[in-house]
Amino acid sequence: MQRKDRLDAFGGSVLLGVTLLLAFNQIVIKAVNEGFQPVFFAGLRSALAVGFVWAWLWWRGRPPRLTRASLGPGLLIGALFAAEFTFLFLALDLTSVGRASVIMYSMPVWFAILAHFGLGERITPLKAAGLGLAFAGCATAILTRPETGEASLAGDLCALGAAFGWALTAFVARRPVMRAEGPEMQLFWMVLVSAPILILAAPLFGPLIRDLQPWHIAGLVFQASVVVAGGFIAWLWLMSVYPAPTVASFSFLTPVLALCLGAAIYGEAVTWSLALAAALVAGGIVLINRPAAVAPPAG
């Protein structure tokens, strides 16, 4: 599809749907954690997703090709992906959906710092303001917890670890070798490498099966097919067709929607401090991804 210079109605509809899917994804993870141990669940999801992503690439006429040049970066991005989702799935086992999402979506802060030093993407005054807002939102969420017992410091720190893992994964994806591989092969490397890492590490985190019910298995398949092979690829497609800053800015909706879904489905407390944290993180994401103003030509 031809690249466009602005978001049209179709792209906006797809983007809103993907954003809602990613928010609902947090609900599904927390629910399926009741049947599978979190790290084992993450490993099974990656293992199933290998088949779905491979089928997508084959259907597109670009079957996966693992080259020697991409082996090192591919193993690294897969290991970082495994770390990211180890932390995220554990976070959703230990804290509320809304809190985990708000803290995890502080990722642009950590990525902007990495990109400043490692990719030559300078932190402008506007980005600095966004970093300050998002960092303040993340700190507010971690330092203020309700007394209802639905959140823990360990869970909040795991969500922060997921944000770090996500930022490092994105950083490796932007380096020359993995960038040349393209987003779909990046995703293939992520699920291919993370699956054995997560499954082998899972016994360290307790029994692999909890109170397993058929709908937990359905949730696992939904995660591997719709979320990973569908939602992630749709997001990558949006980034390839529409202006990346515009698409990335819409990610501010995910923690806000996750906060609302957590309250509606699980009855999670939405305190003033958590609402403030979500607003700060959302505002920071918008500023960080806002394109810099272009100076008019001289003369």
Secondary structure, 3 states (H helix, E strand, C coil): CCCCCCCCHHHHHHHHHHHHHHHHHHHHHHHHCCCECHHHHHHHHHHHHHHHHHHHHHHCCCCCCCCCCCHHHHHHHHHHHHHHHHHHHHHHHHCCHHHHHHHHCCHHHHHHHHHHHHCCCCCCHHHHHHHHHHHHHHHHHHHCCCCCCCCCHHHHHHHHHHHHHHHHHHHHHHCHHHHHHCHHHHHHHHHHHHHHHHHHHHHHHCCCECCCCHHHHHHHHHHHHHHHHHHHHHHHHHHHHCCHHHHHHHHHHHHHHHHHHHHHHHCCCCCHHHHHHHHHHHHHHHHHHCCCCCCCCCC
